[in-house]
Amino acid sequence: MAFDHVADHQIEALLAVSGEEGLYHKIADSPVSWGGQRFTKKKPFDCLVLKNQPAYVVICWYIPRAKKEFHYIPIKSFIEKRTMANRKSITKQMSIEIAELTLIA
């Protein structure tokens, strides 16, 4: 997977979530259409703030006819690997080495 598949704004947001700065997000009011009628679906809340939370880049490795592997990579480990790698992409083996958690489904 190419390192740049994780966009800069996503990395900035994940770093903010994992730090003291935090991340504020306002949930948009999205109209819903059902049976020819349009209405605004009720939201459980309007916004959220996350800070000092674990933040991960999650990569799903897919091979046909095999179970999917999800590697949960801490954002700081992902950035370090991207910086230190002499390549433009992360391999499955590299992902295994820095993943904090692997789920197989």
Secondary structure, DSSP 8 states (H G I E B T S, - for coil): -BGGGS-HHHHHHHHHHHSSS-EEEE----EEEETTEEEE---S-SEEEE-S---EEEEEE--TTS--EEEEEEHHHHHHHHHH-SSSB--HHHHHHH-SEEEE-
